[in-house]
């Protein structure tokens, strides 16, 4: 699972980078008001597309991972579901654009929503081949390649359309065509003719896919209810832009750990299907430990330097987003942990359990936004998401502990928390600087060094990293030394 996780985390890292380059560029180019329009439409487009891009491809990945001999039948069944559902959902979304815009208290959103409807079929079939076929076969390298191509195309196409003066419309069109690029490449990488021909009942796929899809849609709502509520409850376009900026930065944890969740689901599916309890527990412990090790300092750094970070990546005109960002980054981190644990539970074949956690959480989140936004404004929306994230993470943690009897070593949790707290204390004393990314990198290096000193990072971790990295290529470019030699000897002995 290690190298596959690395490939997908690199691909998702580039996906995040591409998205942030686009968001930061649009934020500066369009200003807070125009950027707020783009943020709301993108949230709607993502939520609707998720109906087809999450559950059924996840189901395909699960069944292919359990038995690769039925790959062709599973993919045919998934395509059948995507075609029928895609046409229906695209038509409904397009025809209801005016109604949705009225509900969001901004009728001018209607033409943008109609254009975004075209993204639904493109993302639907891209996800079958990318997140379904390639992920189920654990061909994480090719899955990462098609994801990288789509992300690169997104940057190029959005830039071209902006240069042509198409504004928000051009940005949306760039997202649509980038999905088409990813679909084309994924389709070319798939070789169903070589797979054994088999039949697979679409009803079986739907049995897993429907609750998983509902979970994915509900989870995406948890990521965007706050922004939509800010828009619907009468905030100005500028305030909506502020909150969109805070949400964009806060989502970095979710996007980065999508790769971890994507490798966990088929891996947990395979280990539980083989009744390998110890391997399943090992996957969970490793995933949670490394996730917390990366997440804790990142969240604290962003919270400590929220205003400076916004000024650097957007402009000083987004200073109004600093307060919400300082809170919201914790909420998205908690939701990211919930998402990874939910994929563990679904990988064990329990999507309905996840659904039972998520649907009440959506209702709670809506209620909290309605309750907190009128008196507390944008910060109230951020607190609504953070409280909801804490409740979701707590529920998933209790279930995983009861079902699998493991999560993360308490001593590791304490050491990671201590090192992250030191980083936070240092970050609060950092003055504004255009070299903020280098300051972040220095603090991360100091954090890693502290973890080494208190023996949270060990030689075993270095060996695991060595297994994940292409060491033969590093040797060719002259990377030598004792650690590299140990890694290479370990690989030859495997």
C-alpha positions as CSV (number, residue, x, y, z in Angstrom):
1,X,0.0,0.0,0.0
2,X,2.9,2.4,0.7
3,X,4.1,3.2,-2.8
4,X,0.6,3.4,-4.1
5,X,-0.3,5.8,-1.3
6,X,2.8,7.9,-2.4
7,X,1.7,7.9,-6.0
8,X,-1.9,9.0,-5.2
9,X,-0.8,11.6,-2.6
10,X,1.6,13.1,-5.2
11,X,-1.3,13.1,-7.7
12,X,-3.6,14.6,-5.2
13,X,-0.9,17.0,-4.1
14,X,-0.6,18.2,-7.7
15,X,-4.4,18.4,-7.9
16,X,-4.4,20.6,-4.8
17,X,-1.6,22.7,-6.3
18,X,-3.5,23.1,-9.6
19,X,-6.7,24.0,-7.8
20,X,-4.9,26.5,-5.5
21,X,-3.1,28.2,-8.4
22,X,-6.4,28.6,-10.1
23,X,-8.2,29.8,-7.0
24,X,-5.5,32.2,-6.0
25,X,-5.2,33.6,-9.6
26,X,-9.0,34.0,-9.9
27,X,-9.2,35.6,-6.4
28,X,-6.7,38.2,-7.5
29,X,-8.1,38.6,-11.1
30,X,-11.9,38.7,-10.2
31,X,-11.7,40.3,-6.7
32,X,-13.7,39.1,-3.7
33,X,-17.2,39.6,-5.3
34,X,-16.4,37.7,-8.6
35,X,-14.5,35.1,-6.8
36,X,-17.4,34.5,-4.5
37,X,-19.6,33.7,-7.5
38,X,-17.1,31.2,-8.8
39,X,-16.8,29.6,-5.3
40,X,-20.5,29.1,-5.0
41,X,-20.9,27.7,-8.5
42,X,-17.9,25.4,-8.1
43,X,-19.4,24.1,-4.8
44,X,-22.7,23.3,-6.5
45,X,-21.0,21.6,-9.5
46,X,-18.8,19.5,-7.2
47,X,-21.8,18.4,-5.0
48,X,-23.9,17.4,-8.0
49,X,-21.0,15.6,-9.8
50,X,-20.3,13.7,-6.6
51,X,-23.6,11.8,-6.9
52,X,-21.9,9.9,-9.8
53,X,-18.2,10.2,-9.0
54,X,-18.0,8.7,-5.6
55,X,-20.2,5.7,-4.6
56,X,-20.4,3.7,-7.8
57,X,-16.7,4.0,-8.7
58,X,-15.9,3.2,-5.1
59,X,-18.1,0.1,-5.3
60,X,-16.4,-0.9,-8.6
61,X,-13.0,-0.5,-6.9
62,X,-14.1,-2.7,-4.0
63,X,-15.5,-5.5,-6.1
64,X,-12.6,-5.5,-8.5
65,X,-10.1,-5.5,-5.6
66,X,-11.8,-8.5,-4.1
67,X,-11.7,-10.5,-7.3
68,X,-10.0,-9.2,-10.4
69,X,-11.5,-11.9,-12.7
70,X,-14.8,-10.0,-12.7
71,X,-13.3,-6.7,-13.7
72,X,-14.9,-6.4,-17.2
73,X,-18.4,-7.2,-15.8
74,X,-18.0,-4.7,-13.0
75,X,-16.9,-1.9,-15.3
76,X,-19.8,-2.6,-17.8
77,X,-22.3,-2.5,-14.9
78,X,-20.8,0.8,-13.6
79,X,-20.9,2.3,-17.1
80,X,-24.6,1.3,-17.4
81,X,-25.5,3.0,-14.1
82,X,-23.4,6.1,-14.9
83,X,-25.1,6.6,-18.3
84,X,-28.7,6.4,-17.1
85,X,-28.0,8.3,-13.9
86,X,-25.8,10.9,-15.6
87,X,-28.4,11.8,-18.2
88,X,-31.1,12.2,-15.6
89,X,-29.0,14.2,-13.1
90,X,-27.6,16.5,-15.8
91,X,-31.1,17.2,-17.1
92,X,-32.5,18.0,-13.7
93,X,-29.6,20.2,-12.6
94,X,-29.7,22.2,-15.9
95,X,-33.4,22.7,-15.8
96,X,-33.5,23.7,-12.1
97,X,-30.6,26.2,-12.4
98,X,-33.0,29.2,-12.1
99,X,-34.7,27.7,-9.0
100,X,-31.3,27.0,-7.3
101,X,-30.1,30.5,-8.0
102,X,-33.2,31.9,-6.4
103,X,-32.8,29.7,-3.3
104,X,-29.2,31.0,-3.0
105,X,-30.5,34.6,-3.1
106,X,-28.7,35.5,-6.3
107,X,-30.6,35.0,-9.6
108,X,-27.5,36.0,-11.6
109,X,-25.9,32.6,-10.8
110,X,-28.4,30.8,-13.1
111,X,-26.3,30.8,-16.4
112,X,-23.2,29.7,-14.6
113,X,-25.0,26.8,-13.0
114,X,-26.4,25.7,-16.4
115,X,-22.9,25.6,-17.9
116,X,-21.6,23.7,-14.9
117,X,-24.2,21.0,-15.6
118,X,-22.0,19.8,-18.5
119,X,-19.3,18.7,-16.0
120,X,-21.6,15.9,-14.6
121,X,-21.2,13.3,-17.4
122,X,-17.5,14.1,-18.0
123,X,-16.6,13.5,-14.3
124,X,-19.0,10.5,-14.1
125,X,-17.2,8.4,-16.7
126,X,-13.7,9.6,-15.7
127,X,-14.3,8.4,-12.2
128,X,-15.3,4.9,-13.4
129,X,-12.1,4.3,-15.2
130,X,-9.8,6.2,-12.8
131,X,-11.2,5.7,-9.3
132,X,-13.0,2.4,-10.2
133,X,-11.0,0.3,-12.6
134,X,-7.5,1.4,-12.0
135,X,-8.0,1.8,-8.2
136,X,-9.6,-1.6,-7.9
137,X,-6.7,-3.2,-9.6
138,X,-4.4,-1.2,-7.3
139,X,-2.7,0.2,-10.4
140,X,-2.1,3.4,-8.5
141,X,0.6,4.5,-10.8
142,X,-1.7,4.8,-13.8
143,X,-4.4,6.2,-11.7
144,X,-2.1,8.9,-10.6
145,X,-1.0,9.6,-14.1
146,X,-4.5,10.2,-15.4
147,X,-5.2,12.4,-12.4
148,X,-2.1,14.4,-13.0
149,X,-3.0,14.9,-16.7
150,X,-6.4,16.2,-15.8
151,X,-5.0,18.6,-13.2
152,X,-2.4,20.0,-15.6
153,X,-5.1,20.4,-18.3
154,X,-7.2,22.3,-15.8
155,X,-4.5,24.9,-15.2
156,X,-3.8,25.4,-18.9
157,X,-7.4,25.6,-20.0
158,X,-8.6,28.0,-17.3
159,X,-5.6,30.2,-18.0
160,X,-6.4,30.2,-21.8
161,X,-10.0,31.0,-21.2
162,X,-9.2,33.8,-18.8
163,X,-6.8,35.3,-21.3
164,X,-9.7,35.2,-23.8
165,X,-11.7,37.3,-21.4
166,X,-14.3,34.7,-20.5
167,X,-14.0,35.3,-16.7
168,X,-16.1,33.0,-14.5
169,X,-17.6,31.2,-17.5
170,X,-14.1,30.4,-18.8
171,X,-13.0,29.0,-15.5
172,X,-16.0,26.7,-15.3
173,X,-15.4,25.6,-18.9
174,X,-11.8,24.8,-18.1
175,X,-12.9,22.5,-15.3
176,X,-15.3,20.7,-17.7
177,X,-12.7,20.1,-20.4
178,X,-10.1,19.0,-17.9
179,X,-12.4,16.2,-16.8
180,X,-12.7,15.2,-20.5
181,X,-8.9,15.0,-20.8
182,X,-8.7,12.8,-17.7
183,X,-11.5,10.6,-19.1
184,X,-9.7,10.1,-22.4
185,X,-6.4,9.2,-20.9
186,X,-8.0,6.8,-18.3
187,X,-9.9,5.1,-21.1
188,X,-6.7,4.7,-23.1
189,X,-4.9,3.2,-20.0
190,X,-7.7,0.6,-19.5
191,X,-7.4,-2.7,-21.3
192,X,-10.7,-4.5,-20.7
193,X,-10.1,-6.7,-23.8
194,X,-7.3,-8.5,-21.8
195,X,-9.6,-9.0,-18.8
196,X,-11.6,-12.2,-18.4
197,X,-15.1,-11.7,-19.7
198,X,-17.6,-12.0,-16.9
199,X,-21.1,-10.9,-15.9
200,X,-21.8,-8.8,-12.9
201,X,-25.3,-7.7,-11.8
202,X,-25.6,-4.0,-11.7
203,X,-28.0,-4.4,-8.7
204,X,-25.1,-5.7,-6.6
205,X,-23.0,-2.7,-7.5
206,X,-26.0,-0.4,-6.7
207,X,-26.4,-2.1,-3.3
208,X,-22.9,-0.8,-2.3
209,X,-22.9,2.3,-4.5
210,X,-26.2,3.9,-3.4
211,X,-25.3,4.3,0.3
212,X,-21.7,5.1,-0.6
213,X,-22.9,7.8,-3.1
214,X,-25.3,9.2,-0.5
215,X,-22.3,9.3,2.0
216,X,-20.1,11.1,-0.6
217,X,-22.8,13.7,-1.4
218,X,-23.5,14.2,2.3
219,X,-19.8,14.6,3.0
220,X,-19.4,17.2,0.2
221,X,-22.4,19.0,1.7
222,X,-20.5,19.1,5.0
223,X,-17.6,20.8,3.1
224,X,-19.9,23.4,1.4
225,X,-23.0,23.9,3.5
226,X,-21.3,26.8,5.3
227,X,-20.5,28.7,2.1
228,X,-23.9,28.1,0.6
229,X,-25.5,29.2,3.9
230,X,-23.4,32.4,3.9
231,X,-24.7,33.1,0.4
232,X,-28.4,32.2,1.2
233,X,-28.6,34.1,4.5
234,X,-27.9,37.4,2.9
235,X,-24.2,38.0,3.1
236,X,-22.8,40.5,0.5
237,X,-20.9,39.2,-2.5
238,X,-17.7,40.4,-1.0
239,X,-18.3,38.5,2.3
240,X,-19.1,35.4,0.2
241,X,-15.7,35.9,-1.5
242,X,-14.0,36.1,1.9
243,X,-15.5,32.9,3.0
244,X,-14.8,31.2,-0.3
245,X,-11.1,32.1,0.2
246,X,-11.1,30.8,3.8
247,X,-12.7,27.5,2.7
248,X,-10.3,27.1,-0.2
249,X,-7.2,27.3,2.0
250,X,-8.8,25.1,4.8
251,X,-9.6,22.3,2.3
252,X,-5.9,21.5,1.7
253,X,-6.0,18.8,4.4
254,X,-9.0,17.0,2.7
255,X,-7.5,17.1,-0.8
256,X,-4.1,15.9,0.3
257,X,-5.5,12.9,2.2
258,X,-7.8,11.9,-0.6
259,X,-4.9,9.7,-1.8
260,X,-4.7,8.0,1.6
261,X,-8.4,7.3,1.6
262,X,-8.3,6.0,-2.0
263,X,-5.6,3.4,-1.2
264,X,-7.2,2.5,2.2
265,X,-10.6,1.4,0.8
266,X,-9.4,-1.3,-1.6
267,X,-6.6,-2.4,0.8
268,X,-9.0,-2.8,3.7
269,X,-11.5,-4.5,1.4
270,X,-8.9,-7.1,0.4
271,X,-7.6,-7.7,3.9
272,X,-11.1,-8.0,5.4
273,X,-12.2,-10.3,2.6
274,X,-9.2,-12.6,3.4
275,X,-10.0,-12.3,7.2
276,X,-6.5,-11.0,7.8
277,X,-7.2,-9.0,11.0
278,X,-3.6,-8.1,11.8
279,X,-3.0,-6.7,8.3
280,X,-6.2,-4.6,8.6
281,X,-5.1,-3.2,12.0
282,X,-1.7,-2.5,10.6
283,X,-3.2,-0.5,7.7
284,X,-5.3,1.5,10.1
285,X,-2.5,2.3,12.6
286,X,-0.1,3.4,9.9
287,X,-2.6,5.5,8.1
288,X,-3.8,7.4,11.2
289,X,-0.3,7.9,12.6
290,X,1.1,9.4,9.4
291,X,-2.0,11.4,8.8
292,X,-1.9,13.0,12.2
293,X,1.9,13.5,11.9
294,X,1.3,15.6,8.8
295,X,-2.0,17.2,9.7
296,X,-1.2,18.6,13.1
297,X,1.6,21.0,12.2
298,X,-0.1,22.1,9.0
299,X,-3.4,23.1,10.7
300,X,-1.6,24.9,13.5
301,X,0.7,26.8,11.1
302,X,-2.3,28.0,8.9
303,X,-4.3,29.0,12.0
304,X,-1.3,30.9,13.5
305,X,-0.6,32.8,10.3
306,X,-4.1,33.1,8.7
307,X,-4.0,36.8,7.9
308,X,-0.5,36.7,6.5
309,X,-1.2,33.7,4.4
310,X,-4.3,35.3,2.9
311,X,-2.4,38.5,2.1
312,X,0.3,36.5,0.4
313,X,-1.8,34.2,-1.8
314,X,-4.9,36.3,-2.5
315,X,-4.1,40.0,-1.6
316,X,-4.5,42.3,1.3
317,X,-8.1,42.8,0.2
318,X,-9.0,39.5,1.7
319,X,-8.1,40.5,5.3
320,X,-11.8,39.9,6.3
321,X,-11.3,36.1,5.8
322,X,-8.6,35.8,8.5
323,X,-10.9,35.3,11.4
324,X,-13.0,32.5,9.8
325,X,-9.9,30.8,8.4
326,X,-8.3,30.6,11.9
327,X,-11.3,28.5,13.0
328,X,-12.3,26.8,9.8
329,X,-9.0,25.1,9.2
330,X,-9.6,23.0,12.4
331,X,-13.1,22.1,11.1
332,X,-11.8,20.8,7.8
333,X,-9.0,18.9,9.5
334,X,-11.6,17.1,11.7
335,X,-13.7,16.3,8.7
336,X,-10.6,15.0,6.9
337,X,-10.0,12.5,9.7
338,X,-13.7,11.6,9.6
339,X,-13.4,11.0,5.8
340,X,-10.4,8.7,6.1
341,X,-12.1,6.7,8.9
342,X,-15.3,6.5,6.9
343,X,-13.3,4.9,4.0
344,X,-11.9,2.3,6.5
345,X,-15.5,1.4,7.5
346,X,-16.7,1.3,3.9
347,X,-13.7,-0.8,2.9
348,X,-14.8,-3.3,5.5
349,X,-18.2,-3.5,3.7
350,X,-20.3,-1.2,5.9
351,X,-21.3,1.8,3.8
352,X,-24.7,2.0,5.7
353,X,-22.9,2.5,9.0
354,X,-21.1,5.5,7.5
355,X,-24.4,6.8,6.1
356,X,-26.0,6.5,9.5
357,X,-23.3,8.8,10.8
358,X,-23.2,11.3,8.0
359,X,-26.9,12.1,7.3
360,X,-27.6,13.3,10.9
361,X,-24.4,15.3,10.7
362,X,-25.7,17.2,7.7
363,X,-28.9,18.1,9.5
364,X,-26.8,19.2,12.5
365,X,-24.5,21.3,10.3
366,X,-27.5,23.0,8.6
367,X,-29.0,23.8,12.0
368,X,-25.7,25.2,13.4
369,X,-25.2,27.4,10.4
370,X,-28.8,28.8,10.6
371,X,-28.2,29.4,14.4
372,X,-24.7,30.8,14.3
373,X,-24.4,32.9,11.1
374,X,-27.0,35.6,11.9
375,X,-25.3,36.6,15.2
376,X,-21.6,35.8,14.4
377,X,-21.4,36.1,10.6
378,X,-18.6,34.3,8.8
379,X,-16.9,33.1,12.0
380,X,-20.2,31.5,13.0
381,X,-20.3,29.5,9.8
382,X,-16.7,28.4,10.5
383,X,-17.7,27.2,14.0
384,X,-20.7,25.3,12.6
385,X,-18.4,23.3,10.4
386,X,-15.8,22.8,13.2
387,X,-18.4,21.5,15.6
388,X,-19.9,19.2,13.0
389,X,-16.4,17.9,12.1
390,X,-15.7,17.1,15.7
391,X,-18.9,15.1,16.1
392,X,-18.3,13.1,12.9
393,X,-14.7,12.3,13.8
394,X,-15.8,11.2,17.3
395,X,-18.5,8.9,16.0
396,X,-16.2,7.3,13.4
397,X,-13.4,6.9,16.0
398,X,-15.6,5.1,18.4
399,X,-16.8,2.7,15.7
400,X,-13.4,1.9,14.4
401,X,-12.0,1.3,17.9
402,X,-14.9,-1.1,18.7
403,X,-14.8,-2.9,15.3
404,X,-11.0,-3.2,14.8
405,X,-9.6,-2.6,18.3
406,X,-7.0,-0.2,17.1
407,X,-6.5,3.4,15.9
408,X,-3.3,5.2,17.0
409,X,-0.9,4.7,19.8
410,X,-1.6,7.2,22.7
411,X,2.1,7.8,23.1
412,X,2.4,8.7,19.4
413,X,-0.5,11.0,19.8
414,X,1.1,12.7,22.7
415,X,4.5,13.1,21.0
416,X,2.9,14.5,17.8
417,X,0.8,16.9,19.8
418,X,3.8,18.1,21.8
419,X,6.0,18.7,18.6
420,X,3.1,20.4,16.8
421,X,2.5,22.7,19.8
422,X,6.1,23.9,19.7
423,X,5.7,24.7,16.0
424,X,2.5,26.6,16.7
425,X,4.2,28.7,19.5
426,X,7.0,29.6,17.1
427,X,4.6,30.4,14.2
428,X,2.7,32.9,16.3
429,X,5.9,35.0,16.5
430,X,6.5,35.0,12.8
431,X,6.1,38.5,11.3
432,X,4.5,38.9,7.8
433,X,7.0,38.1,5.1
434,X,6.9,37.3,1.4
435,X,9.1,34.3,2.3
436,X,6.3,32.7,4.3
437,X,6.5,29.4,2.4
438,X,10.2,29.1,3.3
439,X,9.4,29.8,6.9
440,X,6.7,27.0,6.8
441,X,9.3,24.7,5.3
442,X,11.8,25.5,8.0
443,X,9.3,25.0,10.7
444,X,8.3,21.6,9.2
445,X,11.9,20.6,9.2
446,X,12.3,21.6,12.8
447,X,9.1,19.6,13.6
448,X,10.5,16.5,11.9
449,X,13.8,16.9,13.8
450,X,11.9,17.2,17.1
451,X,9.9,14.1,16.3
452,X,13.2,12.3,15.6
453,X,14.7,13.5,18.9
454,X,11.7,12.3,20.9
455,X,11.8,9.0,19.0
456,X,8.5,9.3,17.3
457,X,10.2,9.1,13.9
458,X,12.4,6.1,13.9
459,X,14.6,4.1,11.6
460,X,11.6,1.9,10.7
461,X,9.8,5.0,9.3
462,X,12.8,5.7,7.1
463,X,12.7,2.2,5.8
464,X,9.0,2.5,5.0
465,X,9.8,5.8,3.2
466,X,12.5,4.0,1.4
467,X,10.1,1.3,0.2
468,X,7.8,4.0,-1.2
469,X,10.5,5.9,-3.1
470,X,12.0,4.9,-6.4
471,X,15.5,4.4,-4.9
472,X,17.0,3.0,-8.1
473,X,16.4,6.3,-9.8
474,X,18.0,8.2,-6.9
475,X,21.1,6.0,-7.1
476,X,21.5,6.9,-10.8
477,X,21.6,10.6,-10.0
478,X,24.3,10.1,-7.4
479,X,22.3,10.0,-4.1
480,X,24.5,7.9,-1.8
481,X,25.0,7.3,1.9
482,X,24.4,4.8,4.6
483,X,20.6,5.1,4.8
484,X,20.3,4.7,1.0
485,X,22.5,1.6,1.2
486,X,20.3,0.1,3.9
487,X,17.2,0.8,1.9
488,X,18.6,-0.8,-1.2
489,X,19.8,-3.9,0.7
490,X,16.3,-4.2,2.2
491,X,14.7,-4.1,-1.2
492,X,17.1,-6.8,-2.7
493,X,16.2,-9.1,0.2
494,X,12.5,-8.8,-0.4
